[in-house]
Amino acid sequence: MKAVIATKNKGKLKELQNLLSDFGLEIVSLDEFDEIGEIVEDGDTFFENAMKKARTVAERTGLLAIADDSGLEVDCLNGRPGIYSARFAGENCSDQDNNQKLLSEMKDVPAEKRGAQFRCVIVAYRPDGKWVSAEGVCRGTIGFEPVGDQGFGYDPLFIPEGEDRTMAQMTREEKNKISHRGKALQDLKSKIEQIIQ
């Protein structure tokens, strides 16, 4: 069976290919379907955005589609930036812009109140409308300055629970074991058999 990952991100594609290799799926990315174009993520939750992407891609390609949405939820900011994580500092902003905005909004927040979590929701959707969803969360705290040059997004500021390093100081293998996406993918792996029979 062929499955489309609703992304053009090569890293995400490779991650899913590795994880789902046991199931004999032929996994391709959106790069093979230019006609789909941009899918606007206008949902109010990570689940709604992942569902919209997965359903749209499945309906337009006639193939099993897998899509995710993820972001950072900061306790003292009432869960922000949440679904707006990628554009927290505005449309077309850089990771650095987002990190600076987050640090400025938290400049007076003491270490013990800097709790946060990364959340990832993944949906696998069949063209006939059958679907499963999976979720993963990685708890941690927000540091006082960016440290490390691995990873992307908020990784230089996020220190996972039980660690004294940021995600941007970890190898990809270390990060995948504890990350929100790694956990969501493991959850998906336990459920995807239900829809690929």
N, C-alpha and C positions, 0 to 999 in steps of 0.2 A: 504494500500500500504506500502511496505517495502522500507526504504531508508538507504543507507550506508553513514556514515560520514567518509570522507577520512582522518581519523586520528586515532592514538592509544592513544591520550591524553584524559584521563578520564574526566578532567575538561571541556574541549571543548565539549565532547560528552554530558555531563549532561546539559550544557548551551543550546545546540541545542535541546535536548529532551524537556526541559522546554518551550523553545520558540515556538517550533512547535507542542506542545501537542494538540492545538486546531484542527489540521488538521487530526487527527486520523492516523498519520503515525507511523509505527513500526520502530523505529530508532536503527540501530546497528552500531558497529564500525568496522574498518579494522581488529581488533583482530579475527573476525570470518572468515577471508579470508587470511590465511597465504600464499596461492599460489600467491597472487598479488605481494608480495615483495616490494622492495624500488622503489619509482617513483622519478626519478631524476628531480629536479626543475631547468631547464636550460633556462627558459624564460627570457626575458628582462624586464618584468613588473610583478607586482603582479597579474594582470588579466591573463597573459599568464600562469603563474605557477598554479594558481587556476583552470584554464580551463583544463590544461593538466592532473592534478590530478583527477578532476571530470570526464572528458571524459574517461580516462583510467579505472577508477574504474567502471563506468557505463558499459563500453563495456565488461569488464572481469567478472562482476557479473550478468549482465542483470537486474540490479536494478537502481532506481533513486539514484544518487550519489551527495553528497554535499561536496565541498572542499573550503578551504580558503587559502589565503596567505596574510601576513601582515608584517609590519615593521615600522621602524622609519625613518623619513625624516627630516634632520636638514638643516635649511635655509642657514647658513653660510658655510656649507659643500656641497652646491649645490645639496641637496637632499640625500646625503649619510647618513647612510649606505644603506638605501632603501632595495632592494631585497636581499642584503647581510647582513641584520641586524643580523641574527642568527650566522653568521660566519665572522663578521667584523674583529675580531682579529685573524682569521685563522680557518682552519678546526679543529673540535673537541675542540674548545675553550669554556670556561665557560662564564656564564652571567657576572661574575666579570671581566674576561679578556676583554669582549666587553665594559663594562662600563669604565674600566681604559683607554682603547684605545680612547674612545670617549672623556673622560675628558682631556687626553693628547693632542688630536688634537684641543681642544677648550680652552686650558689653558690661552690664551691671549685674548679671546673673552669677551667683556664687557656684563653685564647683559642685556642691551637693545638690543643686537644683538644675543641673544641665543634662538631665536624662532625655534620651531620644531613642527612636527605633527606625530602622529601615523596614518597609513592608513591600512585599511583592505578591501580586495575584496573577495567576496564569489560567487561561481558558483554552481548552482543546474542543473544537467545534466541528461536527460533521455536516456536510451539505444537507443531510436529511433532518437536521435540527437537533440531533442528539449531542449532548455536551457534558463535560466534567470541568470542575474548576479546582484549583489548588492554591494554597497560600503559605507564605513563609515570613517570619519576622526575626530580625536580629536586633537585640537590645544593646544599648551602650550609652555613651555620653558624648557631648560635644566639647572638643578641646578649646583652648583659648587662642590658638593660632594654627595655621595649616602646617602639617608635618608629613614628609614623604612625597614620592613622585610616581608611585605605582597607582593603578586604578584611575578613576575619573569621578566627576561629580563631587559629592561631599566627602569622599573617602579621606582626604587629608585632614578633615576635622573630626571624623567619627572614630571613637575608640570603643571597640566591642567589649562587652562585659567579660571580665576575667583577663583582659589584655592591658598592657601599658603602651602598646603601639597603636597607631591609627591604621585603618584599612589600607591607606596609601603606603604603608611601610611593610605590608605583607606580600608574599608571593601570590600569584593567582591561585595556586593549589591551596594555600592556607586560607585565603579569602573564601574560596568556593565551599570549603567544609563548614563554614559558620555563617555565610552570607544569607540574606533574605531570599535571594534568587536561588541559591544552592538548596535551601530548605524547601522552597516552593517546588523546585524541580523534583526533589525526592518525593514530595507529596504527590505530584503529578504522576510520577513513575508508578506509584502504588495504585493509581486509579485509571490510568489510560487504557489498560486492557479491556475495561468495560465498553469502550467505544471503538476498538480496532479489531474486534472479533468478526 
